Amino acid sequence: MISIFLVATMSSTALVAPATDAGEPPSAPAPDTVSTGVARGRDRLDSATSTSSLREADVEKLAPRSVGDLLRDIPGLRSEASTGEGLVSLSVRGLPLASSGIKFVQLQEDGLPVLEFGDMQGLGADGLVRADLSLAQVEVIRGGSASTFASNSPGGLINFISKTGEAEGGAVALTAGLDHRQYRIDADEGGQLGDTWRYHIGGYYRRGEGSRSAGYDAQRGGQVKLNLTRTVAGGYVRLYGKYLDDRTPFYDVVPVRATGTARHPAPRPVASFDIGSGVLLSRSIRDVLLLDGTNRPARHDIGDGQRTRSLSGGIEAQLDLADWIVTARFRVSSVSGALVSPFATVFLPATRAAALAGAGGQLSYASGPLAGQAIGDPSGLNGNGLVGLLSILDLRIRDYGNVTSDTRASRVLRLGEGELTLTGGFYAARQTLDRDTLWSTMLSDVRGDGRAALVDLSTATGARLTDKGVLAYQFMLLPGKRRRSMDLDYAVDAPFASANYHVGAVAIGASLRYDTGSARGRMYGSDLGGGRVGTVTRDVDGDGRVSAPETKVGITPLGAPAPLDYGYQYLSYSTGITWRVAEPFALFARYSRGARANADRLLFSPIVDTASGALALPRAADDPVRQAELGAKFRQDGLTFNVTGFWATAQDSNTDQVTTDPIERDYRAHGVELESGVRHGVFALNAGATLTHAAITRDAVNPRVAGNIPRHQAKLTFQATPQLVTERLSLGAVFIGTTGSYAQDNDLLRMPGYVTTNAFLQVRAAERLSLALNASNLFDVTAISGFDDAAIPSSGILRARVLDGRTVSATARLDF
């Protein structure tokens, strides 16, 4: 992949080329400012917010295997980048990760969200963003005014800002994996078209197996982005578009053997399965047969993995009208795709799997080179004696398209000895959620080299209980359940306003936002109750006979839809003060109240009344977040140091995506966030750390967990990036670590802490030619981001979600 390396600097230590007060990025470096999540761009030391910026040059020094991987290096963010290039679980400063996805943080591209809700099932917001040569910088704001300058983002904003042609020329980069099959080309070009026009176009294409051993080309696709800008008197007008069509694998849990206690499980690999490179994908497990969303037989390719198609276009304009700076952004996106993959796999001793067929039950290979051959000794299968119960999720995204617009006007007035900045605006968004969630259940052996095979199960008399490895044409762990379809529309409207008064060394500001929204549409599924049937007998493969699995076929009750029809509204506010004590030093304080409206995570649960479509629990429509921050910032002569104390409370209405249990909780968190950087001559060191104390304060479903530490919440996370930089060479490493945390909210099973190391070397071989070598997770550390289990099972096999093991890649880049 491209030499877009994981960030080598911490946020506010980077001197970026950000937006000016008018919002248009300049071609020459500007002072250290922030423009995301504020009314107007301003010097970071004059802003009562915790912010981060990553320049293109910083991002190029590491090779993030995904957006989630890139964001691991931002202080305060908790990014569990173990699922591949999408569906990352991400939160900030102790806000809960009670389930999966990106709930309290919004991902934007050029100032507008790529999805209105970052935790919609099947496709997360990170799945629509790719880091390539068209990326100019990333701006991050944690807490603070993120609550009032965007909807559904009380925890923070992450804005991926595109190049717009200020710099003439471009580049081509070729990247190849040295220890894994992955090949990629990136290119971009931009510049002037006459006196008032400029352009930029860029993108990538890649193909290969990916960072883990799938046994086939699991990555195929790319994207292209372009924009055209005209400079006019008092501003600019820009047209832009993006086309993304990409396939990437989804990485499910992997088996590890617990050799210790629940407090110290000491996980070890099982035979024939490497924890860092193994995955439950195989060249011999490619097809899934089931009934589609219209209840007709369909066969889909598991190799599609996370398939994303997106076509978007928009317009951005900024004009100076009667001393008001008016900025308008509008974008329309068509989004579709699929997620086809094993999901929340269960690992069984092969002898126990054979016993499902009764005394004398037999196992045999159903696919691969040994198809039809009996497995004589199940206990010694692949040296680990395991069989995987593969619940194949086949989620078809028909339409996740959205329309978003943000219009705001800002003016600076002289008031006494200071300046008063007034801003007002209106945001509107429409998000479609139209999908089918389908299932099939298979048996396979367990090996991680891309050569796993499906397994058939037979009785002692030879009666087959499987169809070529298929145990049931539905989700067997919950027969008749979790097969769902929906066609929903979500609307969001939000006026907002802010005022900031800057006089002398003090700036005082406040902002308000009032969100109103609605959710309307139809849902289908036997989980809705009311006599709806979810299982039938059907000759799925059309061979004229009904096999045992064909008596367990999942079906969607299309004749019995349930409505969804409710509305909500909530007020967000934020107020802060900054005191520029001296030129290099500032103090700030801020208090904010925001919220996140809920989407599909509420559905098919007691929270929604299936008769009326209204909420049986109205407070679950949105989850409020309250935050307080107190911080200090220092910046002078190559040295920066930021420290922020934070306190937050949050409500979370959700559904556990593994157990399907409803979640209705309150949380509290407090802690300290540190960022620092120093540069002297050729040496630079950037470092960050976040110390967090968090607790569940109320649980309406399971009161016993009240007072416990939330799942996956480590007490300490940290980053450090030492590097040597000369005119022709950059050499360094990024260390990212975390202390241990609990796998689930019962605080029994503990996940061990870890430190990963990413090393990079860049050499300018000639004036326009640079060569780069990157090693991600250099020491091949087993970095576990989650266990799906709440305790060590009797088999001793835990279901672990792990970061990639060591991968090494090389890049050649030619600038022109």
N, C-alpha and C positions, 0 to 999 in steps of 0.2 A: 504494500500500500504506500501511499504518498508519504513523504517524510514530513508529515504533520505531527510533530512530536508532542507528547504531553507537556503541559505548560512548564516552562523553566523559570518563570517568575511568579511571585505572588502578586496578585491584584494591584493594590495601590502603590507598589514599588515600581511599576512600569510607567515610563513616560510615554504615553500613547499619543497618537495623532487623532484626537477625538473631535466630536462635533463642536462647532463654535456656538456662541449664544444664539445665532440664527439657525442653528441646526444643520448646516451644510458642512461636511467634513472638508477641511482645507488640505492642500497638497503639501504644505510644509508643516513640520512639527509645531504643535501648540502647547501651551502650559498643561500641566497635569489636571485635566478636567473630567467631569462626568456629565453625560447627557441623558442617560436612561433613568426613568423613574423620578424625574424632577421637572419643574416647569421650564427652566432654561439651563443650558449647560453652564457650569461654574467650577471654579477651582475646588478640588476635593477638600482642601482645608477650610473652605467656607461653606461646606455642605454638611448638614447634620444627619449624614447617612453613612452606612458601612458599604463601601463600594470596591469593586475589583475590575481591572481591565487587562485583557490579554491581547498583545499586538500580534500581527501576522508573524513577525520574526520570532516571537516567543513560542507561538504554536508550532512553528516549523521545526523546533529543536527536539521534539519528541514525536512518537508515532502513536497517537491514541487509537486504539482499535475500535473506538466508538465515541459518540458524544458523551456518553456516561463515563467512559474512561478518562476523557479530557477533564471533565468536571470534578474528578476525584481530587484534583490538585488545588481546589479553591477552599480556603479556610471557611469553616462554618457549614459547608455543604456535606451531606452524607449521600454518596452516590454508590449504589450497589450494582456495579457494572459486570454482572456475571451472566447475563442472558444473551449476550451478543450485541448487535447493533440496533437495539430497540428494546422497548419495554423495560427500561431501567427503572429501578425504584430509587427515588431521590427526595430528600427533605432537607431542612435547614434548621440549625440551632435548636435541636431538641424537639421540634415539631414532629408529631407521630408519623411512623411508617407502620400503621396498624395492618395494612395490607400491601398491595403492590402499586406501582405507578408513581406519577408525579402529581401530588395533590395540591400542596400549598404553595408551589412555585410555578410560575408561568414561563414557558419558553417562547421567545419571540424571534422573528426574522425581520430585520429592518423596521422595528417598532410596532409590529402587529403580531398577535399570537398565531402560531401555525395550527393549533387546535384550541378551542375554547376551554376544554377540560383535558388536563394532561394525564388523567388516569382512566380514560375510556378503554374498555377491554379490547384486546386484539391489536391495538395500535396506540402507542404512546406518542407524545409530542416529540420525543427525541428521535423517533423513527422517521420523521419528516425533515430532519436537519442533517446535513452532511458537511463535514469540514473539508474543503478543498481549496484550490488556489484563488477562488473568487471571494474567500473570506478575508475581510480587512481586519476585524478585531471582534472580541467578545467583551461585552460589558455586563457586570453582575452587580445587583444591589440586593442586600439582605435586609429584610424587615423594613422599617421606616416608611417612606412615602410610597413604596411599592403597593401599599394597601389602597392608595387613593389615585394613583396615576395609571392603574390598570385594574381590570376586573379579575376576580378569582386568583389573586396573587398576594395574599397577605404575608406569605413567608419571604417572597422575593421575586425578582425578575432576572432573567438571563436573556440578553439580546444579542443575536448573531448579526453583525453588521457587514454588508457586502461592499466590495470595492465598486466605485462609480466612475472610474476613468480619469481621476486626477493625475495619476502618473502615467506617462507614455510608456508603451511597450508591454511585455508580457513574459511568460515563461512556459517551459514544457518540462515535466518531471516524470521519469520512469522509475518504478519501484518494483522490486521482486523480493519475495520471502526467501531467505537463505536456508531455513530449516523447515519450511512449510510451503505448500503450493499456493501462491498468491501473487498475481501480477496486475499492475495498475498503471494507467497513464493519466496524468493531470495536465491541463493546459489552461491558460488564460491570456487575454490581451485587452488593452484599453488605451484610450487616448482621446485627442481632440478631433472633431469633425467640423472644421471651420472655426469661426470666432465664438460662436455661442452654443455649439453642440459638442457633446462628448459621449463616449460609449464605453461599456465594458462587457465582455463575454468570457465565460469560463465554465469549467466542469471537469468531469472525470469519467472513465470507464474502467471497470476491473472485472477480473474473472479468476476463479481459483477455488480450492477446497476451503480456504479460510484458516483461521488460527488453530483449529482443532481437526482431528482426523475423522471426517465424515465419510470418506470413501468415494466421494464424487465432488464435482464442482458445485459447492453449496453457495458460492457467491457469484452472482452474475448481474451486471447492470451498471447504471451510472446516472448522472444528472447533467443538465446544462442550464446555466443561469445567464441572463442578459439584461442590460438596462441601457436606456438612452435618456440623457439629461440635457435640457435646454436651460441656459442661464438667461433670465429676464431681469428687467429693472426691479430691484428690491427682492430678488429671490430666484427660484428655479422651479421647473416642472420636470418630473421624471416618470417615464414609463418603464415597467420592468416585468419580467416573466421568468418562470422556472418550470422545467419538466424533469421529473424524477421517476425512474422505473428501475427498481433494484430488488434483488433477492438476497437475503442473508439468512443464515441458519439461526434458529432459536435454540439456545442451550438450556436443556432441562437439568434436573438434579442428576448427580452422579453418586454411585455407591461408595461409601467409605466404612471401614470397620472401626468401631469404637473399642479401644483397648484399655480404657480407663473408666473413670466414674462420670456421672452426669456433670459434676462441677469441672472435671478435667477429662474429657472424653478421649484425648490423645488419638485423633483419627489417623488411620493408616490406609493405604490403598489396598484394594482387593486384587487378587491375581488377575492378570490379563486386562487390567483397566488402569491406565495412567490418569491420575486425578486432574492434571493440568491440561492434557491434550485429548483425553477421551471424551466421547459424547455418545448419547443414545441415538445416533443416526448411522445409517449403513447403506452401502450400495445394494444390499439384498433386502432392504425394507424401504420400498419407494412408493407403493400404491396403497391408498386407503379407499375401500369400497363402502358406501353407505347410502342412505336416502338423503337427497339434498333438501333445501328449504322448501321445495314444492312437493316433497315426499316421493320423488322419482329417483331410481337408482343412478348414482353418479360415482365416477372414479376420479380421484384427484391425486396429484403428485406431492408426496411428502417433501420432495426436494425443493418445492416452492418456498418452504420455510416461512420467513417473514417477507412476504411479497408486498411491495408498496408501489402504487402508481399515484402520481400527483401532478396535476397541471394547474398552475396558478398564474395569475396576472393582476397587475395593479397599477395605480397611479399615486404619486406623492407630489405634493406641491407646497411651496412656501412663498408667501408674498408679504410685502410690507404695505399695509393698507391703512392710511391715516394714522400712522404711528403705532399701529397694532401689527404684530407679527402673527400671521395666520398660517397654520400648518394643517394640511389635510392629507390623510392617508386612507386609501381604499384598496381592498384586495378581494378577489374571488378565487376560490380554490376548489378544484374537483379532486376528490381523494377516494381511492378504492384499493382493494388488495385482498390479502388472505393471511392467515396464520395457520400453518399445518405442521404439527409437531407433536411428539410425546410431551405430555404435561403432567407434572406431579406423579411421576412413575413410582410404583411400589415394587420393591425387591423382595423376592421370596426364595427360600431354599428350594432347589429344584425337586427335592424329594417331597416337599409339601405341595408343590404344584402338581406333581404326578398323583398325589393322594386326592386331588380334587375329582379325579375320575374313579375314586373308590379303591378298594384293595386290588393290588396288581395293576394300577394305572401305569400307562406307558407314555414316554415322551419321544418324539422323533423330530428331525429337522423338516421344516416346511418350505424353506427357501435357501438360496445359496448353493454352493457346490456340493453339499452333502444332503440336499433335499431328498426326503424319503428314507434316509438312513436312521435307524433307531439309536437312541441315546442309551447305551447299556447301563452306565453307572451315573445316574443324575447327580449324586453327591460329589463327583469329581469333575463336573462339567466346567470346562475352561479353567480348571484349577481353583475356581471360587465356589462352585456348586450353587450358582444363583440363576434364577430366571426373573426377567423383568415383566411385570404386568404393565404393558404400555397402554395408557389411556391416550389415544390419538385425538387431539383437539383439531378439528377442521372448522375454523372460524372464517366465514366468507363475508368480507366487507364490501357490501354493495355500494354504499355511499357514506363517507364521512366528510363530505364537502362542507365548506363554510364560507360565509360572507362577513367581512369585518370592515368597519370604518371608524376612524378617530379624527375628529376635527377640534382644533383648539386655537384660541387667540390669546396673545400675551402682550402686555404693555408695561413699560417702565416709566414711573412718574417720580418727579422730584417732590419730596415731602419733607419740609424742614431741612435738617442737615443730612438727610439720608435719601435712599431710593426705595420706592415701593413697587414691587413687581406683582402685577395682577394677571391671573390666568383663569380662563374659563373654557369649557369644552363639552363635547358630547361624544360618547362611544356607543356603537350599536353593533351587535353580532348576531348571526343566525347560524346555528350548528346543527347539521343533520347527523343522525345516528341510525343507520339502516344496515342490519347485519343478520346473519344466521349463525348459530353456534351448534355445531354438529359433533358427533362423537363416534368412535369405534374403539374396541378394546382388543388388544393382541397380546400374544406371548412371544418372548424372544429370549435367546441366551444373552449373557452379559459379557461383552468384551468391547474395548474402547478403541479398536484400530480401524473402524469403518467396515468391518467384516462380520458384524453380528448377523444372526439369521433368525427368522421366525421359527417357532416351535409348535408342533401339533401335539394335542393331548387325546389319548384314546383309553378306553376301558380295557380291562384284562381280556375281554372277548374280542377286542379290535374295533368296537364301535367308536367312531370319531366324534369327539366333542368340540372340535374346532374346524374351521374352513381355512386351510392354508395359513394357519397361525391366528386366525380371527376367532376370538372367544365369544364375542357378542358384538352386534352392530349398534351398540349404544354404550353409554358410560356405565360399565358394569358395577363399579363401586357404589353407585346410587342408581339402581335400575329404574328407567323411566324418567329420570330427572336430568336437569342441566342441559337438555336440548331445548334451545330457545331461539325465537326470532323476534325482531322488533323493527318498527319503522317510526322513528321519533324525530321531533323537531324541538330544539331548545332556542329560546330567544333571550337576549340580554340587552338592556338599554340602561345607560348610566351617564347622567350629567355629572360634571365635576368642576371644582373651582379651587384656587389656591391664592394665598397672599403671602408675600415675603418682604419684610422690611429690613434693609441693611443700612446701618448707621455706624460709622466708625469701625470699631473692631467687633461689633455685635450684629448678628443676623437672627431675626425671629420669623418663623413661618408657620403657617397652618393650612391644611387642605381638607376638603370634604368630597365625598363621592356617594351617590345614592343609586344603588343597583336595584332594578326591577327585572324580573325574569319570569319565564313560563316554560313548562314542559308539556308537550301534547303529542299524542300518537297512539299506536296500538302495539300490544305485546302478545306473544303466543308461546305457550309452553305448559306442560302438565304440572310444573311446579306451582302454577297459579291455583291449583285445586279445582273445586267445583265440578268434579267428575271428569275432568279432562284426562284423556288417555295418552300415555307417552310410550307404550310398548305394544307392538303387534307381531304377528307371524307373517312373514313375507318372503317370497323367493327372490332374494336380493340379486343373486348372481345370474338368475334366469336360466338355470340348468334343468328346470322342470321338476326338481325335488326340493323338499324343505329339510335342511340340515338342522342340527341342534342349535348353532348360533342364529339361524334364521327364525327361531322361535323367540329371539330376544332382539328385536329390531326397534330402534328408536324412531319415533314418528312425531311430527309436529301437529298438534290439534288446530289446523288452520280454520276450522269452522267455529272456533270458540275464542275469538280475540278478547283481550281485556284492555280497557282504555287506560291512558295516562293523561291526566288533566289537572294541573295545579299551577299556582303562581307563588311568587315570593317577592320580598323586598327587604333590603337591609341598608343601613347607613355605615359608611366607613369614614374615619377621620384620622388625622395625624398632625401633630404639632411638635416643633423642635426649635432649639436655640443653639447657636454656635458663637463661641467667643474666641476670636483670633488673638490670643494672648500676646503673641509676638509673630514676626514674619514666618518663622519655621514651625510654630507650635499653635495648636488650637484645641479647645475643649468643646464637646457637644453633648446634648441630651435630647431625647425624643421619646414621645409616647404615641402609640398608634393602636387603632382598633380597625380590623378588616375582617373579611370573611371569604369563604370559598363555597359557592353554590355546588350542590351535589348533582350528579348526572346518573349514569346507568348503574352505579354501585348501590343505589337504593332499590333497584327493581328486583322482582321475584323474591321479595322478603315481606315480613309482616308490616314494614314501614308504609307500603303502598296498599290502599284499599282496592282490591281487584274488581269491585263492582262499580265504583264511581271514578276511579283513577286519581282520587285525591290522596293526600298524605294522611295516614292514620296517626302519624307522629309529626305534626307540622314543624316542630323545631328542627327536624332533620333536613329541611329544605336547604339550609346553609349552615356551615360550621364556622362560628366566630373565632377569631384569634386576637388576643390582646398582647401587646409587646411594649417593653420599656428598654431603652438603651442609654448608656452613659459611657462616653468614650473620650480618648485623647489621641491626637495625631501629631506626628513630628516628621519633618522632611527638610533635609539640608545637606548639601555637599556629598551626594552619593549615599546618604544614610536615611532610611525611613523606619519609623516604628509607630504602629497603630495598636491600641488596646481598646477593646469594647466589652463592657459588662452588659449582659442581657438577661431579661426575665420575660417569660411568656406563659400564657395559658391558652388552651385550645380545646375545642370540642371536635370529635370525629364520629360521623355516622357513616358506616362502611359495611363491607362484606368481606370476609376472609376468602380469598380466591382459591385456597387449597381445601379448606374444610367446608366452605359455603356458609359458615356460621355468621349471623348478623353481629355487628359491632356498634355499640352506642356508649361512648366514653368521654371523659374529660381528662385533660393532662395538664401538668405544670412542669416548667423547665427553667433553669437559670444556669448561668455560667459566664465564662470569660473567653474572649476570642482575641488572639494575638497575630499580628503580621509584622514582619520586619525584613529589611533588606539592606545590604551594604555592598558597595562597589569601590575597589581600590586598585587602580592600575588594571591589570589583566584578570584580576580575581573578582568574582561576584558570589555572594551567598544570599539566598532568599529563604525565609522560613516562616512557618505559620503553625499555630496550634489552637485547638478548641477544647476547653474543659467544660463538660456539661453534666449537670445533675438533673435528672428527669424522673417523674413519677406519674402513675395513673392515679388520679384523685377520685374518680367515680366510674363505676361500670354497671350499667343498667341490666346487662345480660348475665354477667358472671361477677357478682360483687366480691368474690373471693380474691380477685386480682387487684382490687383497690389497694393502693400503697406500694405495689410492685414497680420495679423498673421496667419501662416499655421494652418490647422486643427490639433487638438489633441496636439498642442505644448504648454505645460505648461511652465510658467516662472521658476518655482522651483520644483525640485524633490529631495527627500532626503531619507536616510536610517539610522537606528541606531540599534545597537545590543549590549545591555548590557547582561552580563552573569556572573554567579558564577561557577567556575570549581574547583573541588577537585578531589582527587584520585578516589572516588567512585560516584561522582554526578556532573551532569551538569544541570544548571537551567538558563533559559534565555528567551529572546523574541526578535523578529525582528520587528521593526516598519518601514513601507515603506509608504511614502506619496507623494502627488503631489498637487500643487495648481490647480485652475480651468483652463480650456482651451476651445477653440471653437470647436463645433461639426463639422462644415464645414468651407470652406474657405471664405464664405461670412461674417464671424465674427458677426453673429446674435445670434444664439442659443449657450448658454454657458453651458458646463458641470461642475458640482461642483467638487471641490477638495475633497480629502479623505485621511485617514490614516488607513492602515490595520495593525493588530497585529497578529503575529504568535508566540505562546508560546511553549516551549519545556522543557521536563524533561527527563533526562537520568540517570539511576541508575545501577551501576555495582553490581548486586545481588550476584554474585560469581565470582571466578577467570575468568571463560570463558563465563559467562552468563550476558547479559545486558538487561535491560527493558527500554522501551521508551514510553513516552506519548506525543502526539503532538496535538495542537489545531491550525488549520489554520483559519485565520480571526476570532480570538477569540471573538470579540465583534460584530460579524455578521454585519459589516458595509456595507452599500450599496455603492460599489465602481464601478462607471460607467466609462468604458474606451472609450465609443463611443455612439453617437446617429446617426442613419441612416438618421434622418430628418435634414433639414436646418433651420427649424422654427417650432414653436408649431402648429400642425395642428388644424383644426376646432373642431375635436373630443376631443382634449386635451390629446390624447394618443400618447406618444412618443415611438419609437422603440429603446430600449436601449441594449447595449452590456455591460454586467456586469461581474465582477469577482465572483468566487464562494463565497457563504456565509460560515458560520462556519461549519467546519467538524473536527471531533476528531477521532484520530486513535491511536492504541497501537501496539507496536512491541516487540517481544522477539527475541533476537539474541544470537546464540551459536557460539563461535569461537573454532576452533580446529587446 
